[in-house]
Amino acid sequence: MIGIMQGRLSPPIDQKIQAFPNKFWKAEFFIAEALGFDCIEWTLDFEDIYLNPIICNPKVVLEIKNSTNVDIPSLTYDVAMQNPLVVDKLEVVSQTTLLALVLKKIREVGVNILVLPLIDGSSVEDRRCQDIYVEILQTIANRSLDYDLKIAIESDFNPEKLKNFISEIDSPFVGINYDTGNSASNGFQFEKEMSFLKSNIFNVHIKDRIFQGTTVPLGQGNSPLKTQFEFFKNNLPDVNLILQTARSAEGDDVGVAKKYLQFLKTGTLL
């Protein structure tokens, strides 16, 4: 399926590139349907998490999803960057407990993949922290995951280290969220990444970034987008492609989304 990150079809909130669009989340489903998107990837923040409809009112979420035929196959757990699961080389039990609750709730609306970002505020640099994350994810996999609900790790590890990290967790229900823009920013080589990671990729975020820089409009950064597009189409046809692109400088996020959707369908940037 081809989808878009929640919030990209609404006005930015507090100038953030990504946040839950509390006032417009329902409207986004109808806009996505009109544009031709198959799905929306939900985004979950720590702020007001218990007021987020996917947590407090899954019935309404299901109604909107079913009335528009726009699926919610995945959710990005931005909570993990705002309140990491591991701090000062110790598990934060309140946060792992919260994650378990969220997994239980999102199962009710048919979410299949929770994207767990271990980047930026939750980047794992210490070997001891890495070991703790392995233990946490093994426990969560055994208690909360199965073929209907998986976790996809988004990490700034180099491809070999990320492959080893996933192998240490050793669960068919814990894999990788591959981000085209983050890869370009880190200077990773796409062909090498795929040689290590292809078999573990559950979900893909499509965006463009400058090497060691920020997110930019598709085609203006260092992501080899056309090469990546062809690879995903030919080798990972069942993996969802989710637009997590730069916001429109002119405020026309819907127009930009329409343009990028055509890229994912045709491989050509207009």
DOLUM-892661 format. One record per residue: y, x, z of N, C-alpha, C in turn; residue in one letter. Coordinates in steps of 0.1 Angstrom, whole numbers, plus 5000, padded with zeros to 4 digits. Each point is the difference from the previous one (the first is absolute). Layout:
R   n.yy   n.xx   n.zz   ca.yy   ca.xx   ca.zz   c.yy   c.xx   c.zz   resn
R      Y      X      Z       Y       X       Z      Y      X      Z      a
...
//
This chain:
R   n.yy   n.xx   n.zz   ca.yy   ca.xx   ca.zz   c.yy   c.xx   c.zz   resn
R   4988   5008   5000    5012    4992    5000   5013   5009   5000      m
R   5010   4994   4995    5013    5007    5000   5009   4992   5009      i
R   5006   5008   5010    5008    4993    5010   5013   5007   5003      g
R   5008   4995   5009    5012    5006    5004   5001   5000   5016      i
R   5007   5010   5005    5002    5000    5015   5009   4989   5004      m
R   4996   4994   5011    5008    4989    5006   5014   5006   5003      q
R   5011   4992   4997    5013    5004    5002   5007   5005   4988      g
R   4993   5004   4989    5006    5005    4988   5006   4989   4991      r
R   4997   4988   5004    5006    4988    4992   5010   4993   5008      l
R   5005   5007   5011    5010    4994    5009   5012   5010   5001      s
R   5011   4996   5005    5011    5009    5003   4995   5010   5011      p
R   5005   5013   4999    4996    5009    5011   5005   4996   5013      p
R   4992   5003   5011    5004    4997    5013   5005   5013   5007      i
R   5013   4999   5005    5006    5011    5007   4999   5013   4991      d
R   5001   4999   4987    5000    5011    4991   4987   5008   5000      q
R   4989   4994   5005    4987    5006    5000   4993   4998   4987      k
R   4993   5010   4996    4992    4998    4987   4989   4991   5002      i
R   4995   4998   5012    4988    4992    5003   5001   4994   5014      q
R   4999   4987   5001    4999    4993    5012   4995   4985   4997      a
R   4995   4994   5011    4995    4987    4998   5011   4990   4997      f
R   5000   4993   4989    5011    4991    4996   4999   4986   5007      p
R   5004   5000   5013    4998    4988    5008   5005   4987   4993      n
R   5012   5001   4994    5007    4988    4995   4994   4996   4986      k
R   4994   5010   4993    4997    4997    4986   4985   5002   4997      f
R   4991   5002   5010    4986    5003    4996   4993   4989   4993      w
R   5003   4988   5003    4994    4989    4992   5005   5000   4986      k
R   5013   5001   4998    5006    5000    4986   4994   5011   4992      a
R   4997   5012   5006    4994    5011    4992   4987   4996   4993      e
R   4992   4992   5006    4988    4996    4994   5002   4992   4987      f
R   5010   4991   5001    5003    4992    4988   5006   5009   4989      f
R   5008   5010   5004    5006    5009    4990   4989   5009   4994      i
R   4992   5005   5008    4989    5008    4995   4991   4992   4991      a
R   4997   4988   5003    4992    4991    4991   5007   4999   4986      e
R   5013   4997   5001    5008    4998    4987   5000   5013   4992      a
R   5001   5011   5006    5000    5013    4993   4987   5004   4994      l
R   4989   4995   5006    4987    5003    4995   4992   5010   5009      g
R   5005   5002   5012    4992    5009    5009   4988   4992   5005      f
R   4989   5008   5003    4988    4995    5005   5000   4999   5015      d
R   5008   5009   5007    4999    5001    5014   5013   5006   5006      c
R   5001   4998   5013    5010    5007    5008   4993   5008   5011      i
R   5005   5012   5003    4995    5007    5011   5010   4998   5012      e
R   4994   4994   5010    5008    4996    5012   5005   5013   5007      w
R   5011   5000   5006    5005    5011    5008   5002   4995   5014      t
R   4996   5008   5010    5000    4996    5014   5008   5011   5008      l
R   5010   4995   5007    5008    5009    5008   4998   4997   5015      d
R   5003   5010   5008    4997    4998    5015   5011   4991   5006      f
R   5012   5000   4995    5010    4991    5005   4996   4986   4997      e
R   5000   4992   5010    4997    4985    4999   4986   4998   4994      d
R   4991   5009   5003    4987    4999    4993   4993   4987   5004      i
R   5002   4995   5012    4993    4988    5004   5006   4987   4994      y
R   5012   5002   4994    5006    4989    4993   4997   5000   4985      l
R   4994   5011   4996    4997    5000    4985   4989   4990   4997      n
R   5003   4992   4990    4991    4988    4997   4985   5004   4997      p
R   4998   5012   4996    4986    5004    4997   4992   5001   5014      i
R   5008   5002   5011    4994    5002    5013   5001   4986   5007      i
R   5012   4994   5000    5002    4988    5008   4997   4986   4993      c
R   4999   5001   4987    4998    4987    4992   4993   5002   4987      n
R   4988   5005   5001    4992    5003    4988   4998   4988   4991      p
R   5000   4988   5006    4997    4988    4992   5011   4998   4990      k
R   5013   5003   5003    5011    4999    4991   4999   5010   4989      v
R   4996   5012   5004    4998    5011    4990   4989   4996   4990      v
R   4989   4994   5005    4990    4996    4991   5005   4989   4990      l
R   5008   4991   5005    5005    4989    4992   5008   5005   4989      e
R   5009   5010   5003    5009    5006    4989   4991   5008   4990      i
R   4991   5007   5005    4991    5008    4992   4992   4991   4990      k
R   4995   4989   5005    4992    4992    4992   5008   4991   4990      n
R   5012   4997   5004    5008    4991    4992   5006   5008   4988      s
R   5001   5013   5001    5006    5008    4989   4989   5008   4993      t
R   4988   5001   5005    4989    5009    4995   5004   5014   4999      n
R   5009   5004   5009    5004    5014    5002   4992   5005   5012      v
R   4991   5009   4998    4991    5005    5011   5007   5010   5009      d
R   4994   5002   5012    5005    5010    5010   4987   5009   5003      i
R   4997   5009   4991    4988    5008    5002   5002   5011   5010      p
R   5013   5004   5002    5002    5012    5009   5013   4998   5008      s
R   5000   5008   5010    5012    5000    5010   5003   5014   5003      l
R   5013   5004   4999    5004    5013    5005   5004   4999   5014      t
R   4994   5008   5008    5002    5000    5015   5011   5010   5004      y
R   5013   4997   4996    5011    5009    5003   5001   5002   5015      d
R   4994   4991   5008    5000    5002    5015   4996   5014   5004      v
R   4990   5005   4992    4994    5013    5004   5010   5012   4998      a
R   5011   4998   4992    5010    5010    4999   5011   4999   5011      m
R   5002   4987   5004    5010    4997    5010   4995   5002   5014      q
R   4987   4998   5002    4993    5002    5013   4986   5006   4997      n
R   4999   5013   4999    4988    5006    4996   4988   4997   5010      p
R   4988   5001   4995    4988    4998    5008   4998   5012   5009      l
R   5005   5011   4996    4998    5013    5008   5014   5006   5003      v
R   5002   5003   5013    5013    5006    5003   4997   5011   5011      v
R   5006   5012   4997    4997    5011    5010   4986   5003   5002      d
R   4992   4999   4989    4986    5003    5000   4992   4991   5008      k
R   5005   4987   5002    4993    4990    5008   5000   4987   4992      l
R   4989   4993   5001    4999    4986    4994   5009   4991   5008      e
R   5008   4992   4992    5009    4990    5007   4992   4987   5000      v
R   4993   4997   5011    4991    4989    5000   5006   4987   4996      v
R   5013   4998   5004    5007    4987    4997   5001   4998   4985      s
R   5001   5012   4993    5002    4999    4985   4986   4998   4993      q
R   4990   5006   5005    4987    4998    4994   4995   4986   5003      t
R   5003   4995   5012    4997    4986    5003   5007   4990   4991      t
R   5013   5003   4997    5008    4992    4991   4994   5000   4986      l
R   4996   5012   4995    4994    5001    4987   4987   4991   4999      l
R   4992   5001   5011    4988    4991    4999   5004   4986   4999      a
R   5010   4995   5008    5005    4986    4999   5004   4997   4986      l
R   5008   5009   4994    5005    4997    4986   4989   4999   4990      v
R   4990   5009   5002    4988    4999    4991   4993   4986   5001      l
R   4999   4996   5012    4994    4986    5002   5008   4989   4994      k
R   5013   5001   5001    5009    4990    4995   5000   5000   4984      k
R   5001   5011   4994    5002    5001    4986   4987   4996   4993      i
R   4989   5001   5007    4987    4995    4994   5001   4985   4997      r
R   5007   4993   5009    5001    4986    4999   5007   4995   4987      e
R   5008   5009   4994    5007    4996    4987   4994   5007   4988      v
R   4989   5007   5002    4993    5006    4989   5005   5014   4996      g
R   5008   5006   5008    5004    5014    4997   4988   5009   5000      v
R   4998   5008   4990    4988    5009    4999   5002   5014   5004      n
R   5013   5004   4999    5003    5015    5003   5013   5001   5008      i
R   4998   5007   5011    5012    5004    5008   5003   5014   4997      l
R   5012   5003   4995    5005    5013    4996   5006   5006   5013      v
R   4994   5011   5005    5005    5007    5012   5007   5012   4996      l
R   5013   5000   5001    5008    5012    4996   5000   5011   5011      p
R   4995   5012   4997    5001    5011    5009   5009   5010   4993      l
R   5012   4996   4999    5011    5008    4993   5013   4998   5008      i
R   5010   5008   4997    5013    4999    5007   4998   5000   5015      d
R   5004   4989   5006    4999    4999    5015   4986   5001   5006      g
R   4990   4998   4992    4986    5001    5005   4992   5011   4993      s
R   5007   5009   4994    4993    5011    4993   4992   5008   5010      s
R   4988   5004   4996    4990    5007    5009   5000   5015   4996      v
R   5007   5008   5009    5001    5014    4997   4991   5009   5009      e
R   4996   4995   5011    4992    5007    5009   4985   4997   4999      d
R   4991   5010   5001    4986    4997    4999   4995   4991   5011      r
R   5005   5002   5012    4996    4991    5011   5003   4985   4997      r
R   5012   4998   4995    5004    4986    4996   4991   4995   4989      c
R   4997   5009   4991    4991    4995    4989   4986   4996   5006      q
R   4995   5008   5009    4987    4996    5006   5001   4987   5007      d
R   5012   4997   5007    5001    4987    5007   5001   4989   4990      i
R   5006   5002   4989    5001    4989    4990   4986   4998   4994      y
R   4992   5010   4998    4986    4998    4996   4993   4991   5010      v
R   5001   5003   5012    4993    4992    5011   5005   4986   5000      e
R   5013   4998   4999    5006    4986    5000   4994   4993   4988      i
R   5001   5006   4988    4996    4993    4988   4985   4997   5000      l
R   4992   5009   5005    4986    4997    5001   4997   4988   5009      q
R   5007   4999   5011    4998    4989    5009   5005   4987   4994      t
R   5011   5000   4993    5006    4988    4993   4990   4996   4989      i
R   4995   5009   4993    4991    4997    4989   4987   4993   5005      a
R   4995   5005   5011    4988    4994    5006   5002   4986   5006      n
R   5012   4998   5005    5003    4987    5007   5007   4990   4991      r
R   5008   5004   4990    5008    4990    4993   4999   5000   4985      s
R   4994   5010   4994    5000    5000    4985   4986   4997   4994      l
R   5001   4996   4988    4988    4998    4992   5004   4999   4985      d
R   4991   4995   4992    5003    5000    4985   5011   4990   4997      y
R   5004   4991   5009    5011    4991    4997   5013   5005   5006      d
R   5000   5010   5008    5012    5005    5006   4999   5015   5003      l
R   5008   5008   4992    5000    5014    5001   5013   5006   5004      k
R   5000   5013   5004    5013    5007    5002   5001   5011   4989      i
R   5012   5000   4995    5003    5011    4990   5011   5009   5006      a
R   4996   5013   5002    5010    5009    5006   5009   5006   4989      i
R   5013   4999   5003    5010    5007    4992   5005   5012   5008      e
R   4998   5012   4994    5002    5012    5007   5008   5010   4992      s
R   5006   5010   5007    5007    5011    4992   4991   5013   5000      d
R   4987   4998   5004    4990    5011    4999   4999   5004   4985      f
R   4997   5013   4998    4996    5004    4987   4986   4994   4996      n
R   4997   4999   4988    4988    4992    4996   4987   5005   5007      p
R   4998   5013   5001    4988    5005    5006   4999   4996   5015      e
R   5012   5001   5007    5000    4997    5014   4998   4985   5002      k
R   5006   4992   4991    4999    4985    5001   4985   4996   4998      l
R   4994   5006   4990    4986    4997    4998   4991   5004   5012      k
R   5003   5011   5006    4992    5004    5012   5003   4990   5012      n
R   5012   4996   5001    5004    4990    5011   4992   4987   4998      f
R   5000   4995   4988    4992    4988    4997   4985   5002   5003      i
R   4996   5011   4996    4985    5004    5002   4997   5000   5015      s
R   5009   5006   5008    4998    5000    5014   4999   4986   5006      e
R   5008   4991   4996    4999    4987    5005   4987   4993   4996      i
R   4996   5003   4988    4986    4997    4996   4997   4985   5001      d
R   5009   4992   4993    4998    4985    5000   5003   4995   4986      s
R   4991   4992   4994    5003    4994    4987   5012   4991   5000      p
R   5005   4997   5012    5011    4990    5002   5013   5007   5002      f
R   5001   5013   5000    5012    5008    5002   5001   5009   4988      v
R   5011   4998   4992    5002    5007    4988   5015   5004   4999      g
R   5005   5000   4987    5013    5006    4997   5009   4990   4993      i
R   5013   5000   5004    5010    4994    4992   5007   5012   4993      n
R   4999   5000   4987    5007    5011    4992   5014   4995   4996      y
R   5010   5009   5002    5013    4997    4997   5005   5010   4990      d
R   5004   4995   4988    5004    5009    4989   5012   5007   5003      t
R   5010   4994   5007    5012    5006    5003   4999   5011   5010      g
R   4993   4997   5011    4998    5010    5011   4993   5012   4995      n
R   4990   4998   4991    4993    5011    4994   5010   5009   4992      s
R   5009   4994   4992    5010    5008    4993   5009   5008   5009      a
R   5004   4993   5011    5010    5006    5009   4993   5012   5007      s
R   4987   4999   5003    4993    5011    5007   4996   5011   4990      n
R   5001   4998   4987    4997    5010    4990   4985   5001   4997      g
R   4992   4990   5003    4986    5000    4998   4997   4998   4985      f
R   4990   5006   4995    4995    4998    4986   4991   4988   4999      q
R   5004   4991   4991    4992    4987    4999   4985   5003   4997      f
R   4997   5008   4990    4986    5002    4996   4992   5006   5012      e
R   5006   5009   5008    4993    5006    5011   4998   4989   5011      k
R   5010   4992   5002    4999    4989    5010   4988   4991   4997      e
R   5000   4996   4987    4989    4990    4996   4987   5006   5001      m
R   4998   5014   4998    4987    5006    5001   4995   4999   5014      s
R   5009   5000   5010    4996    4998    5014   5000   4986   5005      f
R   5009   4992   4995    5003    4987    5007   4995   4988   4993      l
R   4997   5001   4987    4997    4988    4992   4991   4990   5006      k
R   4989   5005   5005    4989    4991    5005   5004   4993   5013      s
R   5011   5004   5007    5004    4994    5013   5013   4992   4999      n
R   5005   4998   4988    5013    4992    4999   4997   4985   5000      i
R   5007   4994   5009    4999    4985    5002   5012   4993   4994      f
R   5011   5006   4999    5013    4994    4997   5009   5010   4995      n
R   5010   4996   4991    5009    5009    4994   5014   4995   5001      v
R   5009   5008   5004    5015    4997    5000   5006   5007   4988      h
R   5007   4993   4992    5007    5006    4989   5015   5001   5003      i
R   5004   5013   5000    5015    5003    5001   5002   5014   4994      k
R   5012   5004   4999    5004    5013    4994   5009   5007   5010      d
R   4998   5013   5002    5008    5008    5009   5003   5013   4994      r
R   5011   5006   5004    5003    5014    4996   4992   5009   5009      i
R   4996   5012   4994    4993    5010    5008   5009   5003   5012      f
R   4994   4999   5012    5006    5002    5013   5012   4991   5002      q
R   5000   4989   4993    5012    4991    5001   4996   4985   5002      g
R   5010   4992   4997    4999    4986    5003   4994   4991   4989      t
R   4999   4988   5002    4995    4990    4990   5011   4997   4990      t
R   4996   5000   4988    5009    4998    4989   4994   4989   4990      v
R   5008   4995   4991    4994    4990    4990   4989   5006   4993      p
R   4990   4992   4996    4989    5005    4992   5005   5007   4988      l
R   4994   5012   4997    5003    5008    4989   5011   5010   5002      g
R   5006   5000   5012    5011    5009    5003   4996   5011   5010      q
R   4987   5000   5004    4996    5010    5010   4989   5009   4994      g
R   4991   5005   5009    4990    5010    4996   4986   4994   4999      n
R   4999   4987   5002    4987    4994    4999   4995   4999   4986      s
R   4988   5005   4996    4995    4999    4987   4995   4986   4997      p
R   5009   4990   4999    4996    4986    5001   4991   4996   4989      l
R   5002   5004   4988    4992    4995    4989   4986   5006   5001      k
R   4998   5012   5004    4987    5006    5003   4993   4993   5011      t
R   5007   4997   5010    4994    4993    5012   4996   4986   4996      q
R   5009   4993   4992    4997    4986    4996   4987   5000   4991      f
R   4999   5009   4991    4987    5001    4992   4988   5003   5008      e
R   5002   5009   5010    4988    5003    5008   4996   4988   5008      f
R   5009   4994   5007    4996    4988    5008   4994   4989   4991      f
R   5005   4998   4989    4995    4989    4991   4986   5004   4996      k
R   4997   5012   4997    4987    5004    4995   4990   5003   5010      n
R   5004   5005   5012    4991    5004    5010   5000   4992   5013      n
R   5010   4993   5003    5001    4992    5012   5005   4986   4996      l
R   4993   4993   4991    5006    4987    4995   5000   4989   5011      p
R   4993   5001   5011    4999    4990    5010   5010   5002   5012      d
R   5007   5012   4999    5009    5003    5011   5014   4994   4997      v
R   5005   4993   5010    5013    4994    4998   5011   5010   4999      n
R   5010   4997   4991    5012    5009    4998   5012   4992   5005      l
R   5006   5006   5010    5011    4993    5007   5013   5007   4998      i
R   5010   4993   4994    5013    5007    4998   5007   5001   5014      l
R   5003   5013   5003    5008    5003    5012   5012   5008   4996      q
R   5007   4995   4990    5010    5008    4993   5014   5000   5007      t
R   5009   5009   4994    5013    5001    5005   5007   4986   4998      a
R   5010   4997   5009    5007    4988    4998   5010   5001   4989      r
R   5004   4989   4994    5010    5000    4989   5014   5004   5005      s
R   5006   5010   4994    5014    5004    5004   5010   4989   4997      a
R   4997   4991   4991    5009    4989    4996   4997   4988   5008      e
R   4990   5000   5008    4996    4988    5008   4991   4990   4992      g
R   4995   5005   4989    4991    4991    4992   4986   5004   5002      d
R   4995   4998   5012    4986    5004    5003   4990   4991   4992      d
R   5003   4988   4998    4991    4991    4992   4999   5005   4986      v
R   5011   5004   4994    5000    5005    4986   4992   5013   4999      g
R   5002   5009   5010    4993    5012    5000   4985   4998   5002      v
R   4996   4991   5009    4986    4997    5002   4994   4995   4987      a
R   5007   4991   4992    4995    4995    4988   4998   5012   4990      k
R   5009   5009   4999    4999    5012    4992   4988   5008   5003      k
R   4998   5003   5013    4989    5008    5005   4987   4994   4998      y
R   5000   4986   5002    4987    4993    4997   4995   5002   4986      l
R   5010   5000   4990    4996    5002    4987   4994   5014   4998      q
R   5006   5010   5007    4994    5014    4999   4986   5000   5005      f
R   4997   4993   5011    4986    5000    5005   4991   4993   4990      l
R   5005   4990   4993    4991    4993    4990   4999   5007   4987      k
R   5010   5008   4996    5000    5006    4986   5000   5015   5000      t
R   5004   5006   5012    5001    5015    5000   5013   5005   4994      g
R   5009   4991   4997    5012    5004    4993   5012   4996   5009      t
R   5009   5010   5003    5012    4997    5007   5011   4997   4989      l
R   5007   4988   5002    5010    4996    4991   5013   5008   5003      l
//
